[in-house]
Amino acid sequence: MSEYQQFLKERDLIDFYIQKGYQMKNITENLSGAYILFEREDSSGEKEMETIHLLTPAARKYFSVKLIQQQTVYPGPGA
């Protein structure tokens, strides 16, 4: 799979979780990529968590833009 095809797959995965109501809660970056922990509360108040692994630099840039958008829409405590 080409790097661009891999990016499209990773971008769609990020968008999928955001559309399902998940928020990015933790990001760990290392030499093998970025791990993003998504979290949301379901209708019963239980927390659901999903982790994805991003390999491409373009997807890492894409999630950083989405994270900034998330922080402006849902400012954290003390904002």
N, C-alpha and C positions, 0 to 999 in steps of 0.2 A: 504494500500500500504506500502510495506517495505521501510525503509529509503534508501536502495540502489536504489530501483526503483524510489523513489522521486528524488534522486540525478541525476539519468540518465535523467529524465524528465527536470530537471533544467539545466543540462549541455547542453542538446540538444537545449534548448531555448536560452541560451547564444550564442552557436555556430550559431544558426539560424540568430540572429540579427547581429552578426559579419559578417557572409557570405553575408548578405543583404546590407552591407556597413555602418552599424551603428557604432558609437563610444561611449564608455562609457564617459558620461559627469559629472555625479554626483552620488555619492554613500553615502547612509545613512545607518548606521548600528545601531541596537538597540537590545534589548533582544528578539524581535520577529523575527529577521532575518536581511537580508540586502535588501535594495531597490536600484536598479540600474536604472538610467535614461540613456537610449540610445538615440542618436540624429544623424540625417543625413540630408543632403540637397538633395531634389529631383531634377529632371531635370529642373524644373522651378525656382530653387533657394529657394523654401519654405523649412523651417525646419520641419522635421517630428520627433516626440518624442514618445518613448515608455518606460514604466516603468515595471520592473518585480520585483517580491518579491521572494527572495531565503530563504528557511527555513533550509536546511541542512548545517552542517559545511563543508562537502566535497565540496559542490557547492560554498561556500564562499571562500574556498581555491582556487578552480578552477578559479573563476572570478578574483582573485588577480593575478594569473599567467598571465591570459589574459590581464589584465590591464597593467602589467609590459611590456608585449610584445607590446601592443599598444603604450606605451610611448617610446619604443625604435624605433618603426617604424615611429610614428608621434610625434616627440618631440614638446613640447609646446613652447609658445613664450619665447624668451630669451635663448633658448637652443643652 
